[in-house]
Amino acid sequence: MAETTYNGYCVKCKEKRDFQGNVEVSKTGMNMAKGKCPVCGTTMNRILGKAK
């Protein structure tokens, strides 16, 4: 899958940032964008909705 830009909250920087990420399916069956914060490098997640 190609990386896409998503907007998420970085818990380390305490700010919303755009990050490059890939869509994965979580253990609970939700689509989730997962990537790294461009400033500090912390893993960022964005819940996108239920997986089909």
Contacts in CASP RR format, 6 or more apart in sequence:
PFRMAT RR
TARGET T0000
AUTHOR 0000-0000-0000
METHOD contacts of the structure
MODEL  1
MAETTYNGYCVKCKEKRDFQGNVEVSKTGMNMAKGKCPVCGTTMNRILGK
AK
1 22 0 8 1.000
1 23 0 8 1.000
3 20 0 8 1.000
3 21 0 8 1.000
3 22 0 8 1.000
4 20 0 8 1.000
4 21 0 8 1.000
4 22 0 8 1.000
4 23 0 8 1.000
4 33 0 8 1.000
5 18 0 8 1.000
5 19 0 8 1.000
5 20 0 8 1.000
5 21 0 8 1.000
6 18 0 8 1.000
6 19 0 8 1.000
6 20 0 8 1.000
6 21 0 8 1.000
6 33 0 8 1.000
6 46 0 8 1.000
7 16 0 8 1.000
7 17 0 8 1.000
7 18 0 8 1.000
7 19 0 8 1.000
7 46 0 8 1.000
8 16 0 8 1.000
8 17 0 8 1.000
8 18 0 8 1.000
8 19 0 8 1.000
8 44 0 8 1.000
8 45 0 8 1.000
8 46 0 8 1.000
9 15 0 8 1.000
9 16 0 8 1.000
9 17 0 8 1.000
9 44 0 8 1.000
10 16 0 8 1.000
10 17 0 8 1.000
10 37 0 8 1.000
10 39 0 8 1.000
10 40 0 8 1.000
10 42 0 8 1.000
10 44 0 8 1.000
11 42 0 8 1.000
12 37 0 8 1.000
12 40 0 8 1.000
12 42 0 8 1.000
13 37 0 8 1.000
13 39 0 8 1.000
13 40 0 8 1.000
13 42 0 8 1.000
17 37 0 8 1.000
17 38 0 8 1.000
17 39 0 8 1.000
17 44 0 8 1.000
18 38 0 8 1.000
19 35 0 8 1.000
19 36 0 8 1.000
19 37 0 8 1.000
19 38 0 8 1.000
19 44 0 8 1.000
20 35 0 8 1.000
20 36 0 8 1.000
20 38 0 8 1.000
21 33 0 8 1.000
21 34 0 8 1.000
21 35 0 8 1.000
22 33 0 8 1.000
22 34 0 8 1.000
22 35 0 8 1.000
23 31 0 8 1.000
23 32 0 8 1.000
23 33 0 8 1.000
23 34 0 8 1.000
23 48 0 8 1.000
24 31 0 8 1.000
24 32 0 8 1.000
24 33 0 8 1.000
24 34 0 8 1.000
25 31 0 8 1.000
25 32 0 8 1.000
25 51 0 8 1.000
26 32 0 8 1.000
26 47 0 8 1.000
29 50 0 8 1.000
29 51 0 8 1.000
30 47 0 8 1.000
30 48 0 8 1.000
30 49 0 8 1.000
30 50 0 8 1.000
30 51 0 8 1.000
31 47 0 8 1.000
31 48 0 8 1.000
31 49 0 8 1.000
31 50 0 8 1.000
31 51 0 8 1.000
32 45 0 8 1.000
32 46 0 8 1.000
32 47 0 8 1.000
32 48 0 8 1.000
33 45 0 8 1.000
33 46 0 8 1.000
33 48 0 8 1.000
34 43 0 8 1.000
34 44 0 8 1.000
34 45 0 8 1.000
35 43 0 8 1.000
35 44 0 8 1.000
35 45 0 8 1.000
36 42 0 8 1.000
36 43 0 8 1.000
36 44 0 8 1.000
37 43 0 8 1.000
37 44 0 8 1.000
END
